[in-house]
Amino acid sequence: MDAVLLALRILAGGLLLAFLGAVFLMLWRDFQAATAAAGEPGRRRGRLVVVGMGAAARLGASYALLPLTTLGRAPTNTIVLDDSFCSQEHALVTRRDGQWWLEDRDSSNGTRLNGQPVREPVVLSSGDVIGVGRSELRVELD
């Protein structure tokens, strides 16, 4: 009877190790895929360049676009704009499905793209001008 219990314990331990190994392997493959996708050479990067001045925006200042870039007055934003006409969390630029998207975050004065109000998420192209408060930022995609 002791031999059977020992065999069952060894079997349970082996199954537990196999399960943990399978979980580790799946996590490792997912990590490798995410790393490859993040550094893919064909991925377009971009930046926003200040072309119109708000209250304290530096003309010509350049900000790198991250996959999730927030624009607004609050210090928690990716790009902080010191503009009294800009909301705390004014606009959002995201990278989805290989394209850059702009959306307004229910700001008081609205977000503009090439002079037109943004009412729903819209795809950005190189050369587009985003209006946030009194500031204007040109989209430059690499």
Buried (B, 14 or more C-beta within 10 A) or exposed (E): EEEEEEEEEEEEEEEEEEEEEEEEEEEEEEEEEEEEEEEEEEEEEBBBBBBBBBBEBEEEBEBEBBEEBBBBBEEEBBBBBEBEBBBEBBBBBBBEEEEBBBBBBEBEBBBBBEEEEBEEEBEBEEEBBBBBBBBBBBBBBE
